[in-house]
Amino acid sequence: KIDEVRVWDVVLTQNQIQKWMFKTLDNSHSNYSDLYVYFQMNSENISGDQLLDQSGKNRNSTLFNSVGAGIQIATSYVPVRTLISSYSNNQIGNIHFF
């Protein structure tokens, strides 16, 4: 299960990642123009068999095996806010695509 996918065309600092990892992206991010593709995976970001790119670059993705079976939408309980400083998670690394 994936809540959001963000692909960048630049290496982000650890501080940038941590500052934004629980927030929805907007153009106040210092590297917003370097956002290659942004899939929020919300029901309003799906059109037919297309997952709509929210980066403004229209790099939409086709969802396969969704015809007939339909796309299942679930309520997400992922926090989209700044968490208290004592919060930690089990993240041990970041994935970089080249």
MIDOKE-638122 format. One record per residue (C-alpha): residue number from 0; x, y, z. Coordinates in Angstrom, 2 decimals, decimal comma, m for minus. Layout:
+-----+---------+---------+---------+
:   n :      c1 :      c2 :      c3 :
+-----+---------+---------+---------+
: NUM :       X :       Y :       Z :
...
+-----+---------+---------+---------+
***
This chain:
+-----+---------+---------+---------+
:   n :      c1 :      c2 :      c3 :
+-----+---------+---------+---------+
:   0 :    0,00 :    0,00 :    0,00 :
:   1 :    1,37 :    3,37 :   m1,03 :
:   2 :   m0,04 :    6,75 :   m0,04 :
:   3 :    2,10 :    9,09 :   m2,19 :
:   4 :    4,93 :    8,89 :   m4,71 :
:   5 :    7,32 :   11,79 :   m5,29 :
:   6 :   10,12 :   11,56 :   m7,84 :
:   7 :   12,70 :   14,35 :   m7,90 :
:   8 :   15,11 :   15,40 :  m10,62 :
:   9 :   17,61 :   16,54 :   m7,98 :
:  10 :   19,15 :   15,12 :   m4,81 :
:  11 :   17,37 :   16,44 :   m1,72 :
:  12 :   19,06 :   16,93 :    1,64 :
:  13 :   18,05 :   14,83 :    4,60 :
:  14 :   16,64 :   17,98 :    6,20 :
:  15 :   14,42 :   18,70 :    3,17 :
:  16 :   13,10 :   15,15 :    3,14 :
:  17 :   12,36 :   15,14 :    6,86 :
:  18 :   10,73 :   18,57 :    6,77 :
:  19 :    8,27 :   17,52 :    4,03 :
:  20 :    7,82 :   13,78 :    4,51 :
:  21 :    4,47 :   14,13 :    6,29 :
:  22 :    3,17 :   17,13 :    4,34 :
:  23 :    1,41 :   17,49 :    1,04 :
:  24 :    3,77 :   19,23 :   m1,38 :
:  25 :    3,12 :   22,72 :   m2,71 :
:  26 :    5,14 :   25,37 :   m4,49 :
:  27 :    6,61 :   26,67 :   m1,22 :
:  28 :    9,03 :   23,69 :   m1,27 :
:  29 :   12,48 :   25,05 :   m2,19 :
:  30 :   12,92 :   22,44 :   m4,94 :
:  31 :    9,33 :   22,31 :   m6,21 :
:  32 :   10,47 :   23,06 :   m9,77 :
:  33 :   12,70 :   19,96 :   m9,57 :
:  34 :    9,72 :   17,69 :   m8,87 :
:  35 :    9,63 :   15,21 :  m11,76 :
:  36 :    6,34 :   13,50 :  m10,94 :
:  37 :    3,97 :   13,61 :   m7,95 :
:  38 :    1,23 :   11,04 :   m7,42 :
:  39 :   m0,96 :   11,78 :   m4,40 :
:  40 :   m3,12 :    8,69 :   m5,04 :
:  41 :   m6,30 :   10,36 :   m3,78 :
:  42 :   m9,63 :    9,48 :   m5,37 :
:  43 :   m9,84 :   12,94 :   m6,96 :
:  44 :   m6,44 :   12,29 :   m8,63 :
:  45 :   m7,71 :    9,27 :  m10,58 :
:  46 :   m9,51 :    9,68 :  m13,89 :
:  47 :  m10,62 :    6,45 :  m15,55 :
:  48 :   m7,48 :    4,34 :  m15,74 :
:  49 :   m5,15 :    7,34 :  m15,27 :
:  50 :   m3,32 :    8,33 :  m12,09 :
:  51 :   m2,94 :   12,08 :  m12,49 :
:  52 :    0,44 :   13,73 :  m11,95 :
:  53 :    0,14 :   16,61 :   m9,47 :
:  54 :    3,55 :   18,12 :  m10,30 :
:  55 :    2,02 :   20,27 :  m13,05 :
:  56 :    4,06 :   18,44 :  m15,69 :
:  57 :    1,22 :   16,13 :  m16,85 :
:  58 :    3,22 :   12,92 :  m16,53 :
:  59 :    0,12 :   10,85 :  m15,87 :
:  60 :    0,40 :    7,11 :  m15,34 :
:  61 :   m1,84 :    4,36 :  m16,66 :
:  62 :   m3,27 :    2,03 :  m14,04 :
:  63 :   m3,31 :   m1,55 :  m15,32 :
:  64 :   m5,75 :   m4,28 :  m14,27 :
:  65 :   m8,21 :   m1,65 :  m13,07 :
:  66 :  m10,86 :   m2,18 :  m15,77 :
:  67 :  m13,66 :   m4,45 :  m14,59 :
:  68 :  m12,23 :   m4,93 :  m11,11 :
:  69 :  m12,37 :   m1,20 :  m10,46 :
:  70 :   m9,99 :    0,79 :   m8,35 :
:  71 :  m10,29 :    0,24 :   m4,64 :
:  72 :  m10,12 :    3,42 :   m2,59 :
:  73 :   m9,35 :    3,21 :    1,13 :
:  74 :   m9,26 :    5,79 :    3,86 :
:  75 :   m5,70 :    6,74 :    4,72 :
:  76 :   m4,62 :    7,40 :    8,26 :
:  77 :   m1,18 :    8,65 :    7,28 :
:  78 :   m0,53 :   11,91 :    9,14 :
:  79 :   m0,25 :   14,90 :    6,82 :
:  80 :    1,09 :   17,45 :    9,26 :
:  81 :    4,20 :   18,36 :   11,19 :
:  82 :    4,67 :   15,85 :   13,97 :
:  83 :    5,96 :   16,52 :   17,46 :
:  84 :    9,74 :   16,47 :   17,77 :
:  85 :    9,77 :   13,23 :   19,79 :
:  86 :    8,04 :   11,31 :   16,97 :
:  87 :   10,16 :    8,80 :   15,08 :
:  88 :    9,40 :    6,13 :   12,54 :
:  89 :   11,11 :    3,02 :   11,25 :
:  90 :   12,46 :    4,61 :    8,10 :
:  91 :   16,03 :    3,46 :    7,64 :
:  92 :   16,80 :    4,73 :    4,16 :
:  93 :   15,61 :    6,51 :    1,07 :
:  94 :   15,13 :    5,22 :   m2,46 :
:  95 :   16,82 :    7,15 :   m5,23 :
:  96 :   16,00 :    6,60 :   m8,90 :
:  97 :   18,52 :    7,54 :  m11,55 :
+-----+---------+---------+---------+
***
